[in-house]
Amino acid sequence: MKIIVTSIFVQDQEKALEFYTKTLGFVKKHDVPAGEYRWITLVSPDDQAGTELLLEPNANPTAREYQEKLFAENIPATMFGVADVREEYSRLINQGVRFTTEPTEMDQVTLAVFDDTCGNLIQIVQN
């Protein structure tokens, strides 16, 4: 058994698709109609057969409340691995991304947290 798809709730699928592809650099794998929404998944450009990230609409009141409460408590919705947190931090700062936590070393891990503009905080880590 392995994880093939994981999801993240987003306020606006089109805005999320733009941010996650153009700013973060993920690659769109699927984009198909699913009722009034779309089934949009992204993959890492370095592992296009790997785990897919589903941009899930937060249209359900429970999903929206969950997303809003995580954000209000400064809890990242998910975590992405990067080769160099400081380098990625600089690259994203130059693209106007707002960080809530600058690169911070914690034991053997370096992390930073940013606002994805779609209702989530995302943590990047290097270890």
C-alpha positions in Angstrom: 0.0 0.0 0.0 1.2 3.5 -0.8 -0.1 7.0 -0.8 -1.1 8.0 -4.4 -3.2 11.1 -3.8 -3.3 13.5 -0.9 -5.5 16.6 -0.9 -5.4 20.2 0.3 -8.5 22.3 0.7 -8.5 25.5 -1.4 -10.8 28.5 -1.5 -10.5 28.9 -5.3 -9.3 26.1 -7.5 -8.2 28.3 -10.4 -6.2 30.6 -8.1 -4.7 27.6 -6.4 -3.7 26.1 -9.7 -2.0 29.3 -10.8 -0.1 29.6 -7.5 0.9 26.0 -7.2 2.1 25.7 -10.8 3.5 29.2 -11.6 4.9 30.2 -8.2 5.7 26.9 -6.5 6.6 25.0 -9.7 4.4 21.9 -9.5 3.2 20.3 -12.7 -0.5 19.8 -13.5 -1.3 16.1 -14.0 -5.1 16.0 -14.1 -7.7 18.7 -14.7 -11.1 17.2 -15.4 -14.6 18.3 -14.7 -16.1 16.9 -11.5 -19.6 18.3 -11.2 -19.5 22.0 -10.5 -15.8 21.7 -9.6 -12.7 20.1 -11.2 -10.5 17.2 -10.3 -7.1 19.0 -10.4 -4.0 17.2 -9.3 -0.4 18.3 -9.3 2.9 16.5 -9.1 6.5 17.4 -8.5 8.4 18.1 -11.7 11.1 15.7 -10.4 8.7 12.9 -9.7 5.8 13.0 -12.2 4.8 9.4 -11.4 4.8 10.2 -7.7 2.2 11.2 -5.2 -0.4 13.6 -6.6 -1.7 16.7 -4.7 -5.4 17.2 -5.2 -6.6 20.9 -5.1 -9.9 20.1 -3.2 -12.6 22.8 -3.1 -13.5 23.8 0.4 -17.2 24.1 -0.6 -18.2 21.8 2.3 -18.9 23.8 5.5 -16.9 21.3 7.6 -13.9 21.5 5.2 -14.1 25.3 5.2 -14.2 25.4 9.0 -11.3 22.9 9.3 -9.2 25.0 6.9 -10.0 28.3 8.6 -9.2 26.9 12.0 -5.9 25.5 11.0 -5.0 28.8 9.4 -6.1 30.8 12.5 -4.0 28.6 14.8 -0.9 28.9 12.5 -0.9 25.2 11.7 0.4 24.2 8.3 -2.0 22.2 6.2 0.8 20.2 4.7 4.5 19.9 4.3 6.7 19.9 1.2 10.3 18.7 1.2 12.9 20.9 -0.5 16.7 20.5 -1.0 17.5 23.9 0.6 15.0 25.8 2.7 17.0 29.1 2.6 17.3 29.0 -1.2 13.6 28.2 -1.6 12.7 30.9 0.9 14.7 33.5 -1.2 13.2 32.3 -4.4 9.6 32.5 -3.1 10.2 35.9 -1.3 11.4 37.3 -4.7 8.0 36.1 -6.1 6.1 38.0 -3.5 5.2 35.0 -1.3 4.4 35.9 2.3 6.1 33.8 5.0 4.8 33.5 8.5 7.9 31.7 9.7 11.4 32.5 8.3 13.9 29.6 7.9 14.3 28.1 11.3 16.5 25.3 12.5 15.0 22.7 14.8 17.4 19.9 15.7 18.3 18.3 12.4 15.5 20.0 10.3 15.3 23.4 8.8 11.8 24.7 8.1 9.8 27.7 7.0 6.1 28.4 6.6 4.3 30.5 4.0 0.8 31.5 3.0 -0.4 29.8 -0.2 -3.0 32.6 -0.9 -5.7 30.0 -1.0 -6.5 29.6 2.7 -3.5 27.5 3.9 -0.2 27.7 5.6 2.4 25.4 3.9 5.6 24.3 5.7 8.7 23.5 3.7 11.4 21.4 5.3 14.9 20.3 4.6 16.6 17.6 6.6 
